[in-house]
Amino acid sequence: MLALAACGGAEAGNSTDAGGDGGSSSSANLSGSIKVDGSSTVAPLSTVAAELFQEKHSGVNVTVGTSGTGGGFEKFCRGETDISNASRPIKDKEKAACDKAGIAFEEFKVANDALTVVVSKDNDFVDCLTLAQLKKIWEPGSKVSNWNQVDPKFPNESLKLFGPGTDSGTFDYFTAEINGEEDASRTDYQATEDDNVTVQGVSGSKGGMGYFGFSYFEENASKLKALQIDGGEGCVAPSVDTVQDGSYKPLGRPLYIYPSAKALQRPEALSFVEYYVASHKQIAEESKFIPLNETQESELKTALEKLKNSAK
């Protein structure tokens, strides 16, 4: 399902500058369409980028879909999209599919995220979980169905689980970090590629639990509680500071976009990607993600130059 990013009302025709498109390509009178798809976690980030860009270039139509990281790479490696959103790095088998189709690309880290474990705001008995407790709940074959099975100090409260489906990069990341193997998870939970379904499920059940990106928690903080995670050095809450200083582990992670070299041969796509890179901090902050640190920012600029060179 494609969600159309809203078009701004500003007239196109301004030249690029340090606070604008951030690139050397001519951006006057741009028109055309750009297709973005992939991770539902990264979708709000790319949607904000699209909206800000279209305020400058109303003749460009940017669509942002949410097929999940895996589903997005399938479309991208078939040449159906220009940019793939991802909440994990591309896998070897996905790279092979792109190589076979002649799809050249670069990996751009565009923001950071705190994969956030949430419970209902009505949950008054748990504030922090250890990695061992999370594994006990989510590991393959787990039969944990009540909070007092997680810890005898917890009440006799039914545990209802919600989370991303198997096409999600968030699912891949969480299972690898918590269960020790990517895709290793119990299957008897309500799986969805729509994080809003998880919000509704968890908030509607006192014993509910789910996980997704930090921005979805922040948008729904009035009805959800983010759990602190004890990664071995005490309980740490997800936040901008704890992700950037590395203390929120192992669930702090980078987020990615993968533009194709072929797309950058079109001036509207090149200008959009240049804008995304130049304005990454503003885009991250407006979409409630965590901006890149200085090292990551330098890597992003290098990746853009490399992709521009391969697009020539």
C-alpha positions, 0 to 999 in steps of 0.5 A, spaced: 500 500 500 502 506 497 501 512 502 502 519 498 506 524 501 503 530 501 505 536 496 507 542 499 504 549 496 511 552 495 513 554 487 519 550 484 524 554 481 529 555 487 536 553 486 540 549 491 543 552 497 546 550 503 540 549 507 536 547 501 537 541 496 544 541 498 547 538 492 550 541 485 545 538 481 540 544 478 533 543 481 529 549 478 523 547 475 523 539 477 518 535 475 517 527 475 515 522 480 520 518 485 518 511 488 520 509 495 518 503 499 520 498 504 520 499 512 514 501 516 519 504 521 523 508 516 517 510 512 515 516 517 522 519 516 522 518 508 515 521 508 517 527 512 523 528 507 518 528 501 514 533 504 519 538 506 522 537 499 515 537 495 515 544 499 520 546 494 518 542 488 511 542 488 512 538 481 515 532 484 511 527 486 514 522 492 510 516 494 512 512 500 510 505 501 510 500 507 512 493 504 516 492 510 524 491 509 524 485 506 518 486 501 521 493 500 528 490 497 524 485 493 521 491 489 527 495 489 531 489 486 526 488 481 527 495 479 520 497 481 522 503 486 527 508 486 529 508 494 528 502 499 527 504 506 530 499 511 531 498 518 537 493 517 542 492 512 541 489 506 542 481 506 547 477 501 541 474 498 538 481 497 544 483 494 545 477 489 538 479 487 539 486 485 546 484 482 542 479 478 538 485 475 543 490 474 541 494 480 547 498 483 546 502 489 549 504 496 547 504 503 545 510 506 545 511 514 540 517 515 538 516 522 538 512 528 533 509 532 531 505 539 528 499 538 522 500 543 519 495 547 512 497 550 506 495 554 500 499 556 500 505 560 495 502 564 501 497 566 503 499 573 507 493 575 513 492 570 518 498 568 524 494 566 526 487 563 532 484 562 535 480 556 534 474 559 526 475 560 525 478 553 528 472 550 524 467 555 518 471 552 519 471 545 524 465 544 521 460 539 517 455 542 516 459 548 509 458 552 509 464 557 502 466 557 502 470 563 506 475 566 507 471 573 511 466 568 516 472 567 517 474 574 513 471 580 513 478 583 509 480 577 501 479 578 497 474 575 496 478 568 495 475 561 500 476 557 498 478 550 504 479 544 504 484 538 509 485 533 512 486 526 511 480 521 517 476 518 518 481 512 520 487 517 527 489 519 525 490 526 523 483 526 530 481 524 533 486 528 530 484 535 530 476 534 537 477 532 539 481 538 534 478 543 534 470 541 541 470 538 538 468 531 535 472 526 528 470 524 528 465 531 521 467 534 515 464 537 509 465 532 503 465 536 503 473 537 499 478 533 504 479 527 503 485 522 507 490 518 502 496 520 505 498 527 499 502 528 496 495 529 501 494 535 499 500 538 492 499 538 493 492 541 498 493 546 494 500 549 488 496 549 490 490 553 493 491 560 497 485 559 499 487 552 507 487 550 509 489 543 516 492 540 517 497 534 521 504 532 522 509 537 518 514 533 511 510 534 512 510 541 513 517 542 507 519 537 503 514 542 506 516 549 499 518 552 497 510 551 503 506 551 509 506 556 516 504 554 520 499 558 527 500 560 532 494 558 537 491 562 543 489 557 547 487 563 549 494 566 543 496 569 536 498 566 536 504 561 531 507 557 530 509 550 532 516 548 536 520 544 542 521 549 542 513 550 542 511 543 548 516 541 552 514 547 551 507 546 548 505 553 541 503 550 544 496 548 543 492 544 536 495 541 539 502 539 540 501 531 541 505 525 536 506 520 537 506 512 535 508 505 538 505 499 537 509 493 539 506 486 544 509 481 539 508 476 534 513 479 540 518 480 540 519 473 534 523 473 534 530 476 528 530 480 531 523 484 538 526 484 535 532 487 531 529 492 537 524 495 541 530 495 536 534 499 535 528 504 543 527 505 543 535 506 537 535 511 538 529 515 538 532 522 532 536 520 528 530 517 530 526 523 528 531 528 521 532 525 520 525 524 522 524 532 528 519 530 535 520 533 540 524 528 546 521 526 553 522 530 559 526 526 562 519 524 555 517 521 554 524 518 561 523 514 560 516 512 553 519 509 556 524 505 561 519 502 556 514 500 552 520 496 559 521 492 560 514 491 553 513 488 553 519 484 559 517 481 557 510 479 550 514 476 554 517 471 
